[in-house]
Amino acid sequence: MSARLVLNKTTTAPSRYDPRSLSDEELAMRAHDELFHITRAYEELMRRYQRTLFNVCARYLGNERDADDVCQEVMLKVLYGLKNFEGKSKFKTWLYSITYNECITQYRKERRKRRLIDALSLDPIEEASEEKSPKIEDKGGLDRWLVHVNPIDREILVLRFVAELEFQEIADIMHMGLSATKMRYKRALDRLRDKFSDGSET
């Protein structure tokens, strides 16, 4: 992972609180009040999410170079956007909403149609149903699973499995109803299960 924290070293100032002891929302409120003279709360937020943020971008975009570029853009938008963060949603939801939009922008700019290649794992499929799910290894790789899922459903799977968001958070990010989000999630998993349980790969 090569994404770097977006920081201005000259603005970091001593502070009496320990940022590691605060919740995301508390840090966001601290950053809201402190930026740009003090960046301690912002730094801690980025450290908490930097790795997962990069993983989400890399899986959306399919390569680390573009993922690194998008991560930097997201971090900058967070840095300048925290002044307007009002805490109406969780910081995590707000962060991944920015990330989702930046990834979509990157798709359009590069005219990419690729989505996540390797986000789907066996455990989430088993979680969705008590039926025995086919083993991914038997099908030659995760890419063969996700080519059978449309782009919107792939994005739902990304946010669920990689970003580990709740369904309501995914619905908010994608501007969909909660019931519709859950339905698309379940139908996507059912389609994958049906596709590979009958031995078909085409």
N, C-alpha and C positions, 0 to 999 in steps of 0.2 A: 504494500500500500504506500503510495507516494503523496497523497493529499497532505497539504501543509496547513497549519493554523494560520488564519489571516489576522495578523497582529501588527500593531504599531508599537514597537518596543519602548518608544519614548513616552507612551501614555500610561503604562502600567505603574500604578502607585501602591504603596503599602496600604493594607487594610486590616482592621482588627478582627474581622470575622474569618472563619475557616470555610471556604466555599465548598469543600468536600462534604460538609455536614448539612448542607442545604438541599432542598428538593429542587427539581427543575424549575418549577414555577416561582419559587423564592429567588432563585438565581436570576431568572428572567426579569423579575421585578427590580432586583438589585441593578442589573445591567441597564434596565430602563432608566433608572435614576442616575447611574454613574457615568455611562458613556457620554463623551468619548475620553474623558480625563482619566478614568480608571477602567481597565479591561479585565479585571480579575474574574468577575462572574461570567463574562462572555467566554474567557479562556476555558473555564471549567466546563461550561456547557458544551463547547466544541470538543473538548477531550472526551467527554462522556459519549458523544455520538459520532465522533470522527470515523471510527472503523466501520460501524454499521452504515453510516452515510455513504462511505466509499463503496461498500459491498452492494448496496442498493443501486447506486449509479452504474457500477461495473456490470451488474446483471441486466439492468435496463438497456445499456448501450452496447454491451458485447465486447468492450475493450477497455483496458486500464487507462490509456491516454485520454480518451474522451471523458471517462469517469473522473479523472483527476481534474480536468478543466471544469467540469460541471460542479464538482465539489468546491472548488475555489469560488465559483460564482455563487453557489448557495451560501457559503460562509460569509461572503461579502454582503449578500442580501440580508442575512441574519444580523450581521454587525450593524448595518444601517437601518434595518427594520425593527430592531428591538425597541427603539424609541417609540414606535407605534404599536407595540404588542400590548394589548389590554387584558390579557389573561382570560378571554372569553372561551378559549379552548385550551387544552393541554399544550405545553410547549412542544412536546413530541409530535402532536398532530400538526401544529403550525409549521414545524420544521419539515416534516415530510410532505406537507402540502406545497411548500416552496420547492422542495426537491422534485416532486412529481411534475410540477409546471416547468421547471428547468429542463428536465429530461425530455418532456414533450417538445419544448422549443428546440432542443438539440436534434430530435428526430426530424422535425420539419426542415431545419436548416440543412441537414445532411441528406434529407430525403430517405431516411432509413425506415424500414418497415419491421426491422427485427425487434423482438422483445426478449424477455428473460429466457435464457437457455437452460439454466440449471437450478432454478429455485425450488422446484417441486421435489419433495422427499417422500419416503414411504410413510413416515410417522403421521404427517398431516392427513394423508388419505385414510389411514387406519382410524384416526381420530374421528373422521366424518362418517364412518360406517363400521358396523361390527363384522361385515363381510370380509373375507380374506382378500387383500389387494395383491395384484401381481407385483413381483419384485422388479425394480427398475433395472437391475443388472441383467435380467433376462431379455430386456428389450433393446440393448445396445446403447444405452445412454439416455440422459434426461431430455436431450433435444428432441428425441422421437416422441416424447410425451407431449411437449408443448406446441409442436407444430399443428396439433389437432385442436388447439384452443384459440379462440379469436382474441384480438389484441386487448379488448376491454377486460375480458376474463383473465388474461395473463397479468394485466396490471393489478387486478384484485389479488391474484395469487402472490405477486411480488410483495405487495404491501402486507399481506397476511403472514407469509412465511419468512421473508427476509427482514422486513421492518418490524414484524411481530406486533402489528397494530390490531386493535379491537375492531369488530365489524362497524360500529358506529363511527369510529375514526376514519375508516376506509370510506364509508358512505359520505362523510363530510368532505373528505379530500376530493372525491370523484363526483361530488354534487349529485348523488343518487340517494334514493330512499333506503332506509335500513333493510326493509323486507326485500327490495329488489337486489340489494347487494348480497344478502344471504342466499337468495335464490340463484343468482348467477354463480356464486361460489360453489354451491352444492351441485348445480347442473354441470359445471366445468369438471368437478371431480367425478361425477357419475359418468360423464362422457369418456373421460380417460380410463376409468375402471372398465366400462363396457368395451372400449376399444381394444384393450389389451387382455381382457379376461378370456376373449374368444380366440386368442392366438393370432389376431390380425395385426399387421404393422403398416398397412397401407390405407 
